[in-house]
Amino acid sequence: MRDTEREREREAERQAEGEAGSRQGARRGTPSQVSRITPWAEGGAKPGSLFLTYEILALKKSLTLDTQVVEREKMKSYIYLQTVSLDKRENYGITYQARKELHKAVRNLLATSAKILRGPFADTFSTVDVEDHECAVWLLLRKSQSGDRAARLQAVQEMSETHHWQDYQYRIIAQACDLRTLIGLARSKESDLRFFLPPPPLPSLKEDSSIEEELRQLLASLPQTELDECIQYFTSLALSESSQSLAAQKGGLWCFGGNGLPYAESFGEVPSATVEMFCLEALVKHSEISTHCDKIEANGGLQLLQRLYQLHKDCPKVQRNIMRIIGNMALNEHLHSTIVRSGWVSILAEAMKSQRIMEASHAARTLANLDRETMQEKYQDGVYVLHPQYRTSQPIKADVLFIHGLMGAAFKTWRQQDTEQVLTEKILEDEGRYTTCWPKTWLARDCPALRIISVEGCCGLRSIAFRSNELLRKLRAAGVGDRPVIWVSHSMGGLLVKKMLLEASKKPEMSAVINNTRGIIFYSVPHHGSHLAEYSVNIRYLLFPSLEVKELSKDSPALKTLQDDFLEFAKDKNFQVLNFVETLPTYIGSMIKLHVVPVESADLGIGDLIPVDVDHLNICKPKKKDAFLYQRTLQFICETLSINLRRLKSIKHLY
């Protein structure tokens, strides 16, 4: 009897112990507790045990950890701080001394990185757990914000040359680096694009509004008074076209006293992209004025232009004009932080790596204007550095400037001569077979110590006298004159070079440009006039709509004065000169054949005069790299600069 009672008591104790264990297992969900409860539940000791078992197993499954996630978390860049025990008995002995020495060594190594992390190492801590693969990231970040400029530059270079990091390590740099470091990475050739965070989300467009309308409102918000004639022309054209297009979209224009419906309907045919181009061209001109840049930024122009840039990925011309605006705004240092925060640096860094020379060059100009760490020069609108476009340790010994002529451009004038074999896009992308800008590809490779600049002509509404002063001012801001200079010009670009040098000789602040000019190359420059001026007025202005065309006639007093003054000036300064001239007529369309610059007109009076069997358009476009036209140009540049280098060496020996 007693044995039976004793067995019942033991069974009751086991049952109570099992219920307590089940409650504890539900709270903690540990495998050991589940293993104790499960056999008891399976024994059927209680009717609700099956449900309890199901709940416990479900809880166990929900608490199972994904070990892959744990391993990934281990790679993340965290610094773990372990709390010190309050038991003073643990602070004695070898363990205490070893921990103390370890803390001291780690603190000495990482103390200066407090500047990066805003002082997390400044407070007392017990241990710092930093993985080996993390140290390089934080040490480079610390170094990039050093007070030593050389150390900062080296840190950026080391970052750009690192290609074995994990994604999150690049993101650490992107989130923690300062403006100076970010721009330096964008201007480093080997930089990984993961260094750059994507642009922040753009604000939504206003209700019942379009990009075209907001672009027009941005343009209309800028000052419209006290503008020069060029800006006035582009602004009035843009506002007129955009207002007509918008009115047509909203129901047409109605004129009182007559039927304006057909007139209004005609405006609906104006493409939206065309109106946007008019507005962008006007904004380019406005962005040359510092106060207008402030207005553009204050009115949300950076975000609006970014939206337009993303929408027109298939329209390089729209994107180039947007880049021009951002590049002009970057001339104002107080806007740099705003430009960076708006996300433009990541867009520019990607554009820098483009295979399209024009896209990369526009991005390079903007980033150079943002980079005040390594650049003193500022590149204003129309002045493009073809080489070097990235930061480089190569010392620059001289400048070579390319000035195009009428109807030309900073890039297309200097492309390789077109042939039937290079009409496909695939060949256009192969610089070994074809180049869209031989100064950037061929000359930069043959003479890496040169800074190569190509200039876009000013507004065609301007006279040659105005344009020469405007361009001279821009080139001086870009540092032209600080080192030896060689000028390369085509057609009327040569007249512009002559006028610039004569104007510079009259201004003391421009004396460096004259003193450092070493040589000039003229490609079919009409020193004594052109047959172009002999054609009727209508055809002349149809082909070349520019104010200075009328000065090309052989009896033009202005042209004769320019030639006589420059010839005497060039002889006095002992400029080295090389002249090329076309011998074939130029075909314009299917009906007009014109010998633009005859041999006698291309003769400056000094330097070699070399006739070449090409037309006026191709006189500055070599067929291939080993063609005579390019090789003779290269020879002249090298020989002229070698003379200058020998002069510098002889001057040093005198002292």
PAVEXFI-226263 format. One record per residue (C-alpha): residue in three letters; residue number from 1; y, z, x. Coordinates in steps of 0.1 Angstrom, whole numbers. Each point is the difference from the previous one (the first is absolute). Layout:
! residues N
r|k|py|pz|px
Ala|NUM|Y|Z|X .
...
END
This chain:
! residues 655
r|k|py|pz|px
Met|1|0|0|0 .
Arg|2|23|10|28 .
Asp|3|-10|-32|18 .
Thr|4|9|-21|-31 .
Glu|5|34|17|-3 .
Arg|6|6|-5|37 .
Glu|7|-8|-37|-2 .
Arg|8|25|-3|-30 .
Glu|9|27|17|20 .
Arg|10|-5|-24|30 .
Glu|11|1|-30|-23 .
Ala|12|32|12|-16 .
Glu|13|16|5|35 .
Arg|14|-11|-35|10 .
Gln|15|15|-14|-32 .
Ala|16|33|19|5 .
Glu|17|1|-12|36 .
Gly|18|-6|-36|-11 .
Glu|19|28|1|-25 .
Ala|20|24|14|26 .
Gly|21|-10|-27|24 .
Ser|22|6|-27|-26 .
Arg|23|35|12|-7 .
Gln|24|8|2|37 .
Gly|25|-15|-35|6 .
Ala|26|22|-14|-27 .
Arg|27|30|13|17 .
Arg|28|-9|-10|36 .
Gly|29|-25|-27|-5 .
Thr|30|-18|6|34 .
Pro|31|-34|-17|5 .
Ser|32|-17|34|9 .
Gln|33|9|15|-33 .
Val|34|-11|-30|-19 .
Ser|35|-33|1|17 .
Arg|36|-6|36|-11 .
Ile|37|9|-7|-36 .
Thr|38|-19|-32|-5 .
Pro|39|-36|13|3 .
Trp|40|8|28|-24 .
Ala|41|16|-24|-25 .
Glu|42|-30|-23|2 .
Gly|43|-23|29|-8 .
Gly|44|13|0|-36 .
Ala|45|9|37|1 .
Lys|46|28|-5|-24 .
Pro|47|7|-27|-27 .
Gly|48|35|-10|13 .
Ser|49|-11|-3|36 .
Leu|50|-4|-38|-2 .
Phe|51|36|-5|-9 .
Leu|52|11|24|27 .
Thr|53|-20|-18|26 .
Tyr|54|16|-33|-10 .
Glu|55|35|14|3 .
Ile|56|-8|14|35 .
Leu|57|-13|-33|13 .
Ala|58|30|-18|-14 .
Leu|59|22|24|18 .
Lys|60|-19|-5|32 .
Lys|61|4|-37|-3 .
Ser|62|37|2|-7 .
Leu|63|6|21|32 .
Thr|64|-19|-23|23 .
Leu|65|23|-13|28 .
Asp|66|2|-36|12 .
Thr|67|-5|4|38 .
Gln|68|16|-33|7 .
Val|69|32|12|-15 .
Val|70|-2|31|22 .
Glu|71|-4|-21|31 .
Arg|72|30|-21|-9 .
Glu|73|20|31|-6 .
Lys|74|-8|12|35 .
Met|75|17|-30|14 .
Lys|76|33|7|-18 .
Ser|77|29|13|21 .
Tyr|78|2|36|-10 .
Ile|79|8|31|21 .
Tyr|80|-21|29|-12 .
Leu|81|15|35|5 .
Gln|82|-25|29|-1 .
Thr|83|12|34|-9 .
Val|84|-2|29|24 .
Ser|85|-23|29|-10 .
Leu|86|18|32|-8 .
Asp|87|-27|20|16 .
Lys|88|15|10|34 .
Arg|89|-34|7|14 .
Glu|90|-5|-38|2 .
Asn|91|30|-5|22 .
Tyr|92|-16|15|31 .
Gly|93|-24|-13|26 .
Ile|94|-8|-35|14 .
Thr|95|3|-18|-34 .
Tyr|96|35|13|-5 .
Gln|97|11|-10|35 .
Ala|98|-16|-35|-2 .
Arg|99|17|-6|-34 .
Lys|100|33|11|14 .
Glu|101|-1|-24|29 .
Leu|102|-12|-28|-22 .
His|103|30|6|-24 .
Lys|104|24|-1|29 .
Ala|105|-13|-33|14 .
Val|106|1|-17|-34 .
Arg|107|34|13|-7 .
Asn|108|14|-13|33 .
Leu|109|-15|-35|-8 .
Leu|110|12|-3|-36 .
Ala|111|32|20|-2 .
Thr|112|24|-29|3 .
Ser|113|-17|-18|-29 .
Ala|114|17|25|-22 .
Lys|115|29|-25|-2 .
Ile|116|-23|-25|-17 .
Leu|117|-16|24|-25 .
Arg|118|32|19|-6 .
Gly|119|-12|31|19 .
Pro|120|-35|8|-11 .
Phe|121|-8|12|35 .
Ala|122|30|22|2 .
Asp|123|-16|29|-18 .
Thr|124|-27|22|14 .
Phe|125|-35|-13|-5 .
Ser|126|-34|9|12 .
Thr|127|-19|-33|5 .
Val|128|7|-36|-3 .
Asp|129|-28|-24|-7 .
Val|130|11|-35|12 .
Glu|131|-26|-27|4 .
Asp|132|1|-22|32 .
His|133|7|-32|-20 .
Glu|134|30|17|-17 .
Cys|135|19|10|32 .
Ala|136|11|-35|9 .
Val|137|16|-6|-34 .
Trp|138|21|32|1 .
Leu|139|8|-2|36 .
Leu|140|13|-36|-4 .
Leu|141|20|11|-30 .
Arg|142|15|28|20 .
Lys|143|7|-24|29 .
Ser|144|17|-25|-23 .
Gln|145|26|25|-10 .
Ser|146|6|12|36 .
Gly|147|36|3|13 .
Asp|148|-10|-23|28 .
Arg|149|5|-37|-10 .
Ala|150|-26|-13|25 .
Ala|151|-25|24|-14 .
Arg|152|7|-12|-36 .
Leu|153|-4|-36|10 .
Gln|154|-33|7|17 .
Ala|155|-13|19|-30 .
Val|156|8|-29|-23 .
Gln|157|-17|-24|24 .
Glu|158|-31|21|2 .
Met|159|-1|3|-38 .
Ser|160|3|-38|-4 .
Glu|161|-28|-6|26 .
Thr|162|-25|23|-18 .
His|163|-25|-18|-22 .
His|164|-29|24|-3 .
Trp|165|14|26|-23 .
Gln|166|-12|7|-35 .
Asp|167|21|-10|-30 .
Tyr|168|12|35|-7 .
Gln|169|13|3|36 .
Tyr|170|22|-30|-5 .
Arg|171|13|15|-32 .
Ile|172|8|33|17 .
Ile|173|23|-20|24 .
Ala|174|15|-19|-30 .
Gln|175|8|32|-19 .
Ala|176|11|22|29 .
Cys|177|19|-24|23 .
Asp|178|38|-3|-1 .
Leu|179|21|-31|-7 .
Arg|180|4|-8|37 .
Thr|181|-38|0|7 .
Leu|182|-8|-20|-31 .
Ile|183|24|-28|9 .
Gly|184|-13|1|36 .
Leu|185|-35|-5|-13 .
Ala|186|11|-29|-22 .
Arg|187|15|-17|31 .
Ser|188|-31|5|21 .
Lys|189|-23|-30|1 .
Glu|190|-33|18|-1 .
Ser|191|8|25|-27 .
Asp|192|-25|4|-28 .
Leu|193|14|-6|-35 .
Arg|194|-16|33|-11 .
Phe|195|29|18|17 .
Phe|196|22|-10|-29 .
Leu|197|-2|15|-35 .
Pro|198|3|-25|-29 .
Pro|199|35|-1|-16 .
Pro|200|6|26|-27 .
Pro|201|-3|-11|-36 .
Leu|202|29|-21|-12 .
Pro|203|21|12|-30 .
Ser|204|-6|-18|-33 .
Leu|205|23|-27|-11 .
Lys|206|25|8|-27 .
Glu|207|-11|-7|-36 .
Asp|208|8|-36|-11 .
Ser|209|9|-9|36 .
Ser|210|-14|-24|26 .
Ile|211|1|-2|37 .
Glu|212|23|-29|-2 .
Glu|213|24|19|-22 .
Glu|214|-1|31|22 .
Leu|215|6|-21|31 .
Arg|216|31|-15|-17 .
Gln|217|12|35|-9 .
Leu|218|-4|11|36 .
Leu|219|20|-30|12 .
Ala|220|27|6|-27 .
Ser|221|3|37|11 .
Leu|222|12|-10|34 .
Pro|223|38|-4|8 .
Gln|224|12|-34|-10 .
Thr|225|35|1|15 .
Glu|226|12|-6|35 .
Leu|227|-30|-21|9 .
Asp|228|1|-30|23 .
Glu|229|-6|-35|-14 .
Cys|230|-37|-2|10 .
Ile|231|-9|33|-18 .
Gln|232|21|-10|-30 .
Tyr|233|-18|-34|-2 .
Phe|234|-35|15|0 .
Thr|235|9|28|-23 .
Ser|236|17|-21|-27 .
Leu|237|-29|-25|2 .
Ala|238|-26|27|-5 .
Leu|239|18|18|-28 .
Ser|240|8|-32|-18 .
Glu|241|-36|-13|1 .
Ser|242|-15|33|-8 .
Ser|243|22|7|-30 .
Gln|244|-6|-35|-14 .
Ser|245|-38|5|4 .
Leu|246|0|34|-15 .
Ala|247|21|-11|-30 .
Ala|248|-24|-29|-6 .
Gln|249|-30|24|1 .
Lys|250|17|23|-26 .
Gly|251|8|-27|-26 .
Gly|252|23|-25|16 .
Leu|253|38|-4|5 .
Trp|254|23|-8|-30 .
Cys|255|34|-13|5 .
Phe|256|25|3|-28 .
Gly|257|16|-32|-13 .
Gly|258|-29|-22|10 .
Asn|259|-37|-3|3 .
Gly|260|-11|19|31 .
Leu|261|-37|0|-8 .
Pro|262|-11|-30|21 .
Tyr|263|21|13|29 .
Ala|264|-17|34|-3 .
Glu|265|-34|-14|-3 .
Ser|266|4|-18|33 .
Phe|267|3|33|19 .
Gly|268|-34|10|-12 .
Glu|269|-14|-25|25 .
Val|270|13|19|30 .
Pro|271|-31|17|16 .
Ser|272|2|37|3 .
Ala|273|-10|-2|37 .
Thr|274|30|-23|6 .
Val|275|24|26|-15 .
Glu|276|-16|27|21 .
Met|277|5|-21|31 .
Phe|278|37|-4|-8 .
Cys|279|4|37|-5 .
Leu|280|-19|8|33 .
Glu|281|21|-24|20 .
Ala|282|32|17|-14 .
Leu|283|-15|34|8 .
Val|284|-7|-12|36 .
Lys|285|37|-6|5 .
His|286|11|32|-17 .
Ser|287|-25|20|22 .
Glu|288|20|-11|31 .
Ile|289|27|25|-12 .
Ser|290|-8|36|7 .
Thr|291|16|15|-31 .
His|292|-19|-25|-22 .
Cys|293|-33|11|16 .
Asp|294|8|35|-12 .
Lys|295|5|-13|-35 .
Ile|296|-33|-19|1 .
Glu|297|-19|31|11 .
Ala|298|18|23|-25 .
Asn|299|-8|-24|-29 .
Gly|300|-38|-1|7 .
Gly|301|1|-33|20 .
Leu|302|-27|10|25 .
Gln|303|-25|6|-28 .
Leu|304|10|-31|-20 .
Leu|305|-3|-22|31 .
Gln|306|-34|15|8 .
Arg|307|-12|-8|-35 .
Leu|308|13|-36|3 .
Tyr|309|-16|-3|35 .
Gln|310|-34|10|-14 .
Leu|311|2|-23|-30 .
His|312|8|-30|22 .
Lys|313|-27|2|26 .
Asp|314|-6|-37|-5 .
Cys|315|37|-9|6 .
Pro|316|9|5|37 .
Lys|317|36|-11|-5 .
Val|318|6|28|-25 .
Gln|319|-16|25|23 .
Arg|320|20|-12|30 .
Asn|321|33|5|-19 .
Ile|322|-11|35|-10 .
Met|323|-8|7|36 .
Arg|324|34|-12|10 .
Ile|325|16|25|-24 .
Ile|326|-21|29|13 .
Gly|327|8|-11|36 .
Asn|328|37|1|-7 .
Met|329|-2|34|-16 .
Ala|330|-19|13|30 .
Leu|331|31|-7|21 .
Asn|332|14|32|-16 .
Glu|333|-17|29|16 .
His|334|9|24|-28 .
Leu|335|-23|-20|-23 .
His|336|-30|1|23 .
Ser|337|-16|31|-16 .
Thr|338|4|-15|-34 .
Ile|339|-16|-33|10 .
Val|340|-29|19|15 .
Arg|341|-5|22|-30 .
Ser|342|0|-29|-23 .
Gly|343|-32|-13|17 .
Trp|344|14|-31|17 .
Val|345|-14|9|35 .
Ser|346|-36|-6|-12 .
Ile|347|10|-34|-14 .
Leu|348|18|-10|32 .
Ala|349|-29|12|22 .
Glu|350|-24|-23|-20 .
Ala|351|25|-29|2 .
Met|352|3|4|37 .
Lys|353|-37|-9|4 .
Ser|354|4|-31|-22 .
Gln|355|-11|-34|15 .
Arg|356|31|-15|-15 .
Ile|357|27|0|28 .
Met|358|29|2|-25 .
Glu|359|-14|29|-19 .
Ala|360|-8|19|32 .
Ser|361|34|-7|15 .
His|362|19|13|-30 .
Ala|363|-21|32|0 .
Ala|364|5|3|37 .
Arg|365|38|-2|-4 .
Thr|366|1|27|-26 .
Leu|367|-22|24|19 .
Ala|368|20|-6|32 .
Asn|369|31|11|-19 .
Leu|370|-18|31|-12 .
Asp|371|-12|9|35 .
Arg|372|27|20|16 .
Glu|373|-24|16|25 .
Thr|374|-5|-31|22 .
Met|375|27|-24|-13 .
Gln|376|38|1|6 .
Glu|377|5|-36|-13 .
Lys|378|5|-8|-36 .
Tyr|379|-12|-33|-15 .
Gln|380|23|-12|-28 .
Asp|381|-9|-25|-26 .
Gly|382|-10|-33|16 .
Val|383|-9|14|34 .
Tyr|384|-38|1|5 .
Val|385|-19|12|31 .
Leu|386|-30|-23|5 .
His|387|-12|19|31 .
Pro|388|-7|29|5 .
Gln|389|-4|10|-36 .
Tyr|390|-19|32|8 .
Arg|391|8|29|23 .
Thr|392|-9|-10|35 .
Ser|393|0|14|35 .
Gln|394|7|-34|14 .
Pro|395|36|0|15 .
Ile|396|22|-27|-15 .
Lys|397|18|-19|27 .
Ala|398|20|-27|-20 .
Asp|399|8|-13|-34 .
Val|400|-7|-35|-14 .
Leu|401|19|-9|-32 .
Phe|402|-9|-28|-23 .
Ile|403|28|-15|-22 .
His|404|-10|-26|-26 .
Gly|405|22|-28|-13 .
Leu|406|9|-15|-34 .
Met|407|-27|4|-27 .
Gly|408|-21|20|25 .
Ala|409|-13|35|-1 .
Ala|410|-9|28|24 .
Phe|411|-37|-8|-2 .
Lys|412|-7|-34|-13 .
Thr|413|23|-18|25 .
Trp|414|-21|12|29 .
Arg|415|-35|-8|-14 .
Gln|416|-24|-23|17 .
Gln|417|4|-37|-9 .
Asp|418|-18|-8|-32 .
Thr|419|-30|-23|0 .
Glu|420|-24|-12|-26 .
Gln|421|-27|23|15 .
Val|422|20|32|-6 .
Leu|423|5|-3|-38 .
Thr|424|-27|24|-10 .
Glu|425|6|37|-3 .
Lys|426|-30|8|22 .
Ile|427|15|-18|30 .
Leu|428|34|15|-7 .
Glu|429|-15|34|6 .
Asp|430|-15|-10|33 .
Glu|431|27|6|26 .
Gly|432|-22|-15|27 .
Arg|433|3|-34|-18 .
Tyr|434|33|3|-18 .
Thr|435|29|24|0 .
Thr|436|27|4|-26 .
Cys|437|23|14|27 .
Trp|438|-6|-9|36 .
Pro|439|25|24|15 .
Lys|440|-20|29|-15 .
Thr|441|-34|-12|10 .
Trp|442|3|-22|31 .
Leu|443|31|12|17 .
Ala|444|-7|37|-7 .
Arg|445|-35|-4|16 .
Asp|446|13|-19|30 .
Cys|447|30|23|6 .
Pro|448|-8|35|-14 .
Ala|449|30|16|18 .
Leu|450|24|-19|-23 .
Arg|451|16|12|-32 .
Ile|452|-1|-31|-23 .
Ile|453|25|-1|-29 .
Ser|454|4|-26|-27 .
Val|455|31|-2|-21 .
Glu|456|4|-11|-36 .
Gly|457|32|-18|-6 .
Cys|458|28|15|-21 .
Cys|459|11|-11|-34 .
Gly|460|5|-38|-1 .
Leu|461|33|6|-18 .
Arg|462|15|12|33 .
Ser|463|18|-20|27 .
Ile|464|-15|-1|35 .
Ala|465|28|22|13 .
Phe|466|-8|27|-25 .
Arg|467|-37|-2|6 .
Ser|468|3|2|37 .
Asn|469|20|33|-2 .
Glu|470|-24|14|-26 .
Leu|471|-31|-9|20 .
Leu|472|16|13|33 .
Arg|473|6|34|-16 .
Lys|474|-36|2|-13 .
Leu|475|-15|-10|34 .
Arg|476|21|26|18 .
Ala|477|-12|27|-24 .
Ala|478|-36|-11|10 .
Gly|479|8|6|36 .
Val|480|5|-36|11 .
Gly|481|19|1|32 .
Asp|482|-16|31|14 .
Arg|483|-24|-22|20 .
Pro|484|-2|-36|12 .
Val|485|2|-25|-29 .
Ile|486|-13|-36|-5 .
Trp|487|12|-19|-31 .
Val|488|-23|-26|-16 .
Ser|489|17|-21|-27 .
His|490|-7|-30|-23 .
Ser|491|25|-25|-15 .
Met|492|31|18|-13 .
Gly|493|-14|33|12 .
Gly|494|11|-12|34 .
Leu|495|36|-3|-12 .
Leu|496|-3|35|-14 .
Val|497|-11|13|34 .
Lys|498|29|-17|18 .
Lys|499|24|14|-25 .
Met|500|-15|35|3 .
Leu|501|3|1|38 .
Leu|502|36|-12|-1 .
Glu|503|9|26|-25 .
Ala|504|-18|27|20 .
Ser|505|20|-9|31 .
Lys|506|32|9|-19 .
Lys|507|-12|35|-10 .
Pro|508|-4|28|26 .
Glu|509|-27|18|-21 .
Met|510|-21|-32|2 .
Ser|511|3|-5|38 .
Ala|512|-36|12|5 .
Val|513|-12|-30|-20 .
Ile|514|18|-24|23 .
Asn|515|-9|18|32 .
Asn|516|-37|0|-8 .
Thr|517|-3|-35|-13 .
Arg|518|-22|-19|25 .
Gly|519|-9|-33|-17 .
Ile|520|1|-21|-31 .
Ile|521|-25|-25|-14 .
Phe|522|14|-27|-24 .
Tyr|523|-25|-19|-22 .
Ser|524|19|-31|-13 .
Val|525|34|17|-4 .
Pro|526|28|-24|-10 .
His|527|25|10|26 .
His|528|20|-32|-7 .
Gly|529|-7|-5|-37 .
Ser|530|-28|-15|-21 .
His|531|-7|-31|-20 .
Leu|532|-5|23|-29 .
Ala|533|37|2|-5 .
Glu|534|2|-38|-3 .
Tyr|535|-19|-1|-33 .
Ser|536|17|2|-33 .
Val|537|13|34|-12 .
Asn|538|-25|2|-28 .
Ile|539|-31|-5|22 .
Arg|540|13|22|28 .
Tyr|541|4|30|-23 .
Leu|542|-31|-7|-19 .
Leu|543|-21|2|32 .
Phe|544|20|27|18 .
Pro|545|21|20|-24 .
Ser|546|21|19|25 .
Leu|547|37|3|7 .
Glu|548|-2|-8|37 .
Val|549|-17|-34|-4 .
Lys|550|34|-17|-3 .
Glu|551|8|12|36 .
Leu|552|-29|-21|13 .
Ser|553|19|-33|1 .
Lys|554|6|-13|35 .
Asp|555|38|2|-4 .
Ser|556|0|36|-13 .
Pro|557|27|19|18 .
Ala|558|-19|33|-4 .
Leu|559|-32|-14|14 .
Lys|560|18|-15|30 .
Thr|561|19|33|7 .
Leu|562|-33|19|-2 .
Gln|563|-17|-24|25 .
Asp|564|29|0|25 .
Asp|565|5|38|0 .
Phe|566|-37|8|3 .
Leu|567|-7|-25|27 .
Glu|568|27|15|22 .
Phe|569|-11|35|-9 .
Ala|570|-37|-7|8 .
Lys|571|8|-15|34 .
Asp|572|22|30|8 .
Lys|573|-28|24|-9 .
Asn|574|-27|-21|17 .
Phe|575|-23|0|-31 .
Gln|576|-33|-17|5 .
Val|577|-4|-28|-27 .
Leu|578|-29|-21|-12 .
Asn|579|6|-28|-26 .
Phe|580|-27|-17|-21 .
Val|581|8|-30|-23 .
Glu|582|-20|-20|-26 .
Thr|583|-6|-37|4 .
Leu|584|-16|-7|-34 .
Pro|585|18|-2|-34 .
Thr|586|-6|27|-26 .
Tyr|587|-15|-11|-34 .
Ile|588|15|18|-29 .
Gly|589|-20|-8|-31 .
Ser|590|-12|-36|-3 .
Met|591|33|-18|1 .
Ile|592|22|16|26 .
Lys|593|-6|-4|38 .
Leu|594|26|17|22 .
His|595|4|5|38 .
Val|596|18|34|-4 .
Val|597|10|6|37 .
Pro|598|2|-29|24 .
Val|599|-7|4|37 .
Glu|600|37|-2|10 .
Ser|601|10|28|-25 .
Ala|602|-27|24|13 .
Asp|603|14|-1|36 .
Leu|604|20|32|5 .
Gly|605|12|-12|34 .
Ile|606|-20|25|21 .
Gly|607|-37|7|3 .
Asp|608|-30|-23|-3 .
Leu|609|-1|-24|-30 .
Ile|610|-36|-8|-10 .
Pro|611|-7|-26|-27 .
Val|612|-32|7|-20 .
Asp|613|-18|-25|-23 .
Val|614|3|21|-32 .
Asp|615|25|1|-29 .
His|616|27|26|-7 .
Leu|617|-22|24|-19 .
Asn|618|-28|0|25 .
Ile|619|21|2|32 .
Cys|620|-5|38|0 .
Lys|621|-36|0|-13 .
Pro|622|-26|-6|28 .
Lys|623|-33|-17|-10 .
Lys|624|-20|25|20 .
Lys|625|4|27|26 .
Asp|626|-7|-24|30 .
Ala|627|25|-26|-13 .
Phe|628|29|-9|23 .
Leu|629|26|13|-25 .
Tyr|630|-13|35|1 .
Gln|631|-10|1|36 .
Arg|632|34|-12|12 .
Thr|633|17|26|-22 .
Leu|634|-23|27|14 .
Gln|635|8|-11|36 .
Phe|636|37|1|-6 .
Ile|637|-2|36|-14 .
Cys|638|-21|12|28 .
Glu|639|21|-16|28 .
Thr|640|33|12|-15 .
Leu|641|-12|35|-3 .
Ser|642|-16|0|34 .
Ile|643|34|-9|15 .
Asn|644|15|29|-18 .
Leu|645|-27|24|13 .
Arg|646|6|-12|35 .
Arg|647|37|7|-4 .
Leu|648|-8|36|-12 .
Lys|649|-22|6|30 .
Ser|650|26|-13|24 .
Ile|651|27|23|-16 .
Lys|652|-24|30|5 .
His|653|-5|-9|36 .
Leu|654|38|0|6 .
Tyr|655|2|36|-12 .
END
